[in-house]
């Protein structure tokens, strides 16, 4: 599953705010670079959390943040201006357009066009005419939170209906085609076990399926480890111990019971995601006490192991 997803030209990662979407986007991009390929992360959040994590300034121009890994902030207005630079002849005419009050009003009054241009930037970079770049670069789009992401992904189809056979309509048709080409583009959802994330993931999955953009996979993030059982807790509480330490053991047992409950709830949530979406689900382990680049690297290592296990034939795995 993971090998197939990482073989795509474009990965669009979406999920509810706070589920670790940006961190996993960066981890996916890092894994894509392990075979000496290049990867580009496009983050859609104007606050640019990934730029802050990697210690670089937010920029529409890709900035190298690790070996074979670039990062850029995907801005609709900058994408529109880049597009106009490609189609409008003459620097003086372009300067006059950008400085005009009509243009400023147009940009402010047409947020849908900015969203279209954001996806247009993805489409343009994915279809770069440079054969060398095209064969070795993966684009990972750290999409907005699910609600905004749905508006973003619906925009090309809406633009086709609005603009018809005009230049904008043709560009929108090309972008819509890119999103639906499963050989080149994959949508990946990220969720955690909390009820709001589960509900939003299921609802978003259904919405995406209705517009023929069913996600290729769901990443179930922060899966708590199962390191002990109820029998282990019983053995702990029945252990003969001095009265002075009994209170400490009881407290430890309560903490252990709480953790078992959390694991059980996560398993139920995982089963619900599998049943309700029918999508392949990859469990991403929880890593407490780390954040930033350290967490990105740890998650990339987890994903790399999943990828290696998919590559090794089943018979070889079972005999090892």
C-alpha positions as CSV (number, residue, x, y, z in Angstrom):
1,X,0.0,0.0,0.0
2,X,2.6,2.5,1.1
3,X,4.9,1.7,-1.9
4,X,2.0,2.3,-4.3
5,X,1.1,5.6,-2.7
6,X,4.7,6.9,-2.7
7,X,5.0,6.0,-6.4
8,X,2.4,8.7,-7.2
9,X,3.6,12.1,-8.4
10,X,1.3,14.1,-6.0
11,X,0.2,13.2,-2.5
12,X,-2.5,15.4,-0.9
13,X,-2.7,14.9,2.8
14,X,-5.8,16.1,4.7
15,X,-7.3,15.8,8.1
16,X,-8.8,17.6,11.1
17,X,-6.6,20.2,12.8
18,X,-4.5,18.7,15.5
19,X,-4.2,15.2,14.2
20,X,-0.6,15.5,13.1
21,X,-1.3,16.1,9.4
22,X,1.7,18.5,8.8
23,X,4.1,16.3,10.7
24,X,3.0,13.2,8.7
25,X,3.2,15.2,5.4
26,X,6.8,15.9,6.2
27,X,7.5,12.3,7.2
28,X,6.0,11.0,3.9
29,X,8.1,13.4,2.0
30,X,11.2,12.3,3.8
31,X,10.5,8.7,3.1
32,X,10.1,9.5,-0.6
33,X,13.6,10.9,-0.6
34,X,15.2,7.6,0.7
35,X,15.6,6.2,-2.7
36,X,17.7,9.2,-3.8
37,X,14.6,10.9,-5.2
38,X,13.6,14.5,-4.5
39,X,10.5,15.6,-2.7
40,X,8.7,18.9,-2.3
41,X,6.4,19.8,0.5
42,X,3.8,22.4,-0.3
43,X,2.2,23.6,3.0
44,X,-1.1,25.5,2.6
45,X,-1.3,27.1,6.1
46,X,-0.3,30.7,5.9
47,X,1.2,30.4,9.4
48,X,3.7,28.0,7.9
49,X,4.2,25.6,10.9
50,X,6.6,23.4,8.9
51,X,8.7,26.3,7.9
52,X,9.0,27.2,11.6
53,X,9.8,23.5,12.4
54,X,12.6,23.4,9.8
55,X,13.9,26.8,10.8
56,X,13.4,28.6,7.5
57,X,11.3,31.6,6.4
58,X,8.0,30.9,4.7
59,X,8.5,31.3,1.0
60,X,6.6,30.7,-2.2
61,X,10.0,29.7,-3.7
62,X,11.1,26.2,-2.7
63,X,13.7,26.1,0.1
64,X,15.9,23.1,0.8
65,X,15.3,21.9,4.3
66,X,17.0,18.5,4.2
67,X,18.8,16.2,1.8
68,X,16.7,16.1,-1.4
69,X,13.8,17.7,0.4
70,X,12.4,21.2,-0.4
71,X,9.6,23.1,1.3
72,X,7.4,26.0,0.1
73,X,4.3,27.8,1.4
74,X,1.5,27.5,-1.2
75,X,-0.1,30.9,-1.4
76,X,-3.0,31.6,-3.8
77,X,-2.2,35.2,-4.6
78,X,1.5,34.3,-5.3
79,X,0.3,31.4,-7.5
80,X,-2.0,33.8,-9.5
81,X,0.8,36.3,-10.0
82,X,3.2,33.5,-11.1
83,X,0.5,32.3,-13.6
84,X,0.0,35.9,-15.0
85,X,3.8,36.2,-15.5
86,X,3.6,33.1,-17.7
87,X,0.7,34.4,-19.9
88,X,1.0,38.2,-19.9
89,X,3.7,39.5,-22.3
90,X,5.9,42.5,-21.2
91,X,7.2,43.4,-17.7
92,X,5.7,46.9,-17.8
93,X,2.2,45.6,-18.6
94,X,2.5,43.1,-15.8
95,X,3.6,45.8,-13.4
96,X,0.7,47.9,-14.4
97,X,-1.8,45.0,-13.8
98,X,-0.4,44.2,-10.3
99,X,-0.5,47.8,-9.2
100,X,-4.0,48.5,-10.4
101,X,-6.9,49.0,-8.0
102,X,-9.1,46.8,-10.2
103,X,-6.6,43.9,-9.9
104,X,-6.4,44.3,-6.1
105,X,-10.2,44.3,-5.8
106,X,-10.5,41.3,-8.1
107,X,-8.0,39.3,-6.0
108,X,-9.8,40.1,-2.8
109,X,-13.3,39.4,-4.2
110,X,-12.4,36.1,-5.8
111,X,-11.1,33.7,-3.1
112,X,-12.2,30.8,-5.3
113,X,-9.8,31.8,-8.0
114,X,-7.0,31.9,-5.5
115,X,-7.8,28.3,-4.5
116,X,-7.8,27.3,-8.1
117,X,-4.4,28.9,-8.6
118,X,-3.1,27.0,-5.6
119,X,-4.0,23.7,-7.2
120,X,-2.8,25.1,-10.5
121,X,0.7,25.5,-9.0
122,X,0.6,21.8,-7.9
123,X,-0.5,20.8,-11.4
124,X,2.2,22.9,-13.1
125,X,5.0,21.6,-10.9
126,X,3.7,18.0,-11.2
127,X,3.7,18.3,-15.0
128,X,7.1,20.1,-15.2
129,X,8.6,19.6,-18.7
130,X,12.0,18.8,-17.2
131,X,12.0,15.0,-17.6
132,X,14.8,14.6,-15.0
133,X,12.7,16.4,-12.4
134,X,9.5,14.7,-13.3
135,X,10.9,11.2,-12.9
136,X,12.4,11.8,-9.4
137,X,10.3,14.4,-7.5
138,X,7.3,13.7,-5.3
139,X,5.1,16.6,-4.3
140,X,3.4,16.3,-0.9
141,X,0.6,18.8,-0.3
142,X,-0.1,19.6,3.3
143,X,-3.7,20.6,2.7
144,X,-5.8,22.8,4.9
145,X,-8.0,21.3,7.6
146,X,-10.7,19.1,6.2
147,X,-13.5,21.7,5.6
148,X,-11.2,24.1,3.8
149,X,-9.6,21.2,2.0
150,X,-13.0,20.1,0.6
151,X,-13.6,23.6,-0.8
152,X,-10.1,23.5,-2.4
153,X,-10.6,20.1,-4.0
154,X,-14.1,20.9,-5.3
155,X,-13.0,24.2,-6.9
156,X,-11.7,22.8,-10.2
157,X,-15.0,21.2,-11.0
158,X,-16.9,24.3,-10.0
159,X,-14.6,26.4,-12.2
160,X,-15.2,24.2,-15.2
161,X,-18.9,24.8,-14.9
162,X,-18.4,28.6,-14.4
163,X,-15.8,29.4,-17.0
164,X,-16.6,26.8,-19.6
165,X,-14.1,26.6,-22.6
166,X,-12.3,29.8,-21.6
167,X,-8.6,29.7,-20.6
168,X,-9.4,29.5,-16.9
169,X,-12.0,26.7,-17.7
170,X,-9.5,24.7,-19.6
171,X,-6.9,25.0,-16.8
172,X,-9.6,24.0,-14.3
173,X,-10.4,20.9,-16.4
174,X,-6.7,19.9,-16.5
175,X,-6.4,20.3,-12.7
176,X,-9.6,18.2,-12.1
177,X,-8.2,15.5,-14.4
178,X,-4.9,15.5,-12.4
179,X,-6.8,15.0,-9.1
180,X,-8.6,12.0,-10.5
181,X,-5.6,10.3,-12.1
182,X,-4.9,7.6,-9.6
183,X,-1.6,6.7,-11.2
184,X,-0.3,10.2,-10.5
185,X,-2.3,11.6,-7.5
186,X,-3.2,10.1,-4.2
187,X,-5.3,11.6,-1.4
188,X,-4.3,10.5,2.1
189,X,-6.4,11.1,5.2
190,X,-4.9,11.5,8.7
191,X,-6.9,10.8,11.8
192,X,-6.5,10.0,15.5
193,X,-8.7,8.0,17.9
194,X,-10.7,10.9,19.3
195,X,-14.3,10.9,18.4
196,X,-14.4,14.2,16.6
197,X,-11.5,13.2,14.3
198,X,-13.1,9.8,13.6
199,X,-16.5,11.4,12.7
200,X,-14.8,14.1,10.5
201,X,-12.6,11.5,8.7
202,X,-15.7,9.3,7.9
203,X,-17.7,12.3,6.7
204,X,-14.9,13.7,4.6
205,X,-14.2,10.2,3.1
206,X,-17.9,10.0,2.0
207,X,-17.8,13.5,0.5
208,X,-14.6,12.7,-1.4
209,X,-16.1,9.5,-2.7
210,X,-19.1,11.4,-4.1
211,X,-16.9,13.6,-6.2
212,X,-14.8,10.6,-7.3
213,X,-11.8,11.4,-5.2
214,X,-11.8,8.5,-2.7
215,X,-8.7,8.6,-0.6
216,X,-6.0,6.0,-1.3
217,X,-5.4,5.3,2.4
218,X,-6.1,6.5,6.0
219,X,-3.1,7.1,8.4
220,X,-4.3,6.3,11.9
221,X,-2.0,8.5,13.9
222,X,-0.8,8.2,17.5
223,X,-1.9,4.6,18.0
224,X,-1.0,3.8,21.7
225,X,1.2,0.8,22.3
226,X,-0.2,-2.4,23.9
227,X,2.6,-3.2,26.3
228,X,0.7,-5.1,29.0
229,X,-2.7,-6.9,29.6
230,X,-5.4,-7.0,32.3
231,X,-3.7,-10.1,33.6
232,X,-0.5,-8.1,34.1
233,X,-2.4,-5.6,36.2
234,X,-4.0,-8.3,38.3
235,X,-0.6,-9.9,38.9
236,X,0.7,-6.5,40.0
237,X,-2.1,-5.8,42.5
238,X,-1.9,-9.3,43.9
239,X,1.8,-9.0,44.4
240,X,2.9,-9.3,48.1
241,X,4.4,-6.0,49.1
242,X,5.0,-4.0,52.3
243,X,2.0,-2.0,53.4
244,X,4.1,1.2,52.9
245,X,4.3,0.6,49.2
246,X,0.8,-0.7,48.7
247,X,-0.6,2.7,48.0
248,X,2.0,3.3,45.3
249,X,1.2,0.0,43.6
250,X,-2.6,0.7,43.7
251,X,-1.9,4.1,42.0
252,X,0.3,2.4,39.4
253,X,-2.5,-0.1,38.7
254,X,-5.1,2.6,38.2
255,X,-2.8,4.3,35.7
256,X,-2.3,1.0,33.9
257,X,-6.1,0.4,33.8
258,X,-6.6,3.9,32.3
259,X,-4.0,3.1,29.6
260,X,-5.7,-0.2,28.8
261,X,-9.0,1.7,28.4
262,X,-7.3,4.1,26.0
263,X,-5.8,1.3,23.9
264,X,-9.2,-0.4,23.8
265,X,-11.0,2.8,22.7
266,X,-8.3,3.3,20.0
267,X,-8.9,-0.2,18.7
268,X,-12.6,0.4,18.5
269,X,-12.0,3.7,16.6
270,X,-9.6,1.9,14.2
271,X,-12.2,-0.8,13.5
272,X,-14.8,1.9,12.9
273,X,-12.6,3.7,10.4
274,X,-11.9,0.4,8.5
275,X,-15.6,-0.5,8.4
276,X,-17.0,2.9,7.5
277,X,-14.5,3.9,4.9
278,X,-13.4,0.6,3.4
279,X,-10.0,2.2,2.8
280,X,-6.6,0.7,3.6
281,X,-5.6,1.9,7.0
282,X,-2.0,2.2,8.3
283,X,-1.4,2.4,12.0
284,X,1.1,5.1,13.0
285,X,2.5,4.5,16.5
286,X,2.4,7.1,19.2
287,X,5.7,8.8,20.2
288,X,5.4,10.6,23.5
289,X,7.8,13.3,24.6
290,X,9.3,14.3,21.2
291,X,8.3,16.9,18.7
292,X,9.5,18.9,15.7
293,X,12.2,17.5,13.4
294,X,12.9,14.6,15.9
295,X,9.3,13.5,15.6
296,X,9.3,13.8,11.8
297,X,12.4,11.7,11.6
298,X,10.9,9.0,13.9
299,X,7.7,8.8,11.9
300,X,9.7,8.7,8.7
301,X,11.6,5.7,10.1
302,X,8.3,4.0,11.0
303,X,7.0,4.6,7.5
304,X,10.2,3.3,6.0
305,X,9.9,0.1,7.9
306,X,6.3,-0.4,6.7
307,X,7.6,0.2,3.2
308,X,10.4,-2.4,3.6
309,X,7.9,-5.0,4.9
310,X,5.7,-4.5,1.9
311,X,8.8,-5.0,-0.4
312,X,9.9,-8.2,1.2
313,X,8.0,-11.3,-0.1
314,X,5.5,-12.7,2.4
315,X,7.2,-16.1,2.6
316,X,10.5,-14.4,3.5
317,X,8.8,-12.4,6.3
318,X,7.1,-15.5,7.8
319,X,10.3,-17.5,7.9
320,X,12.3,-14.8,9.6
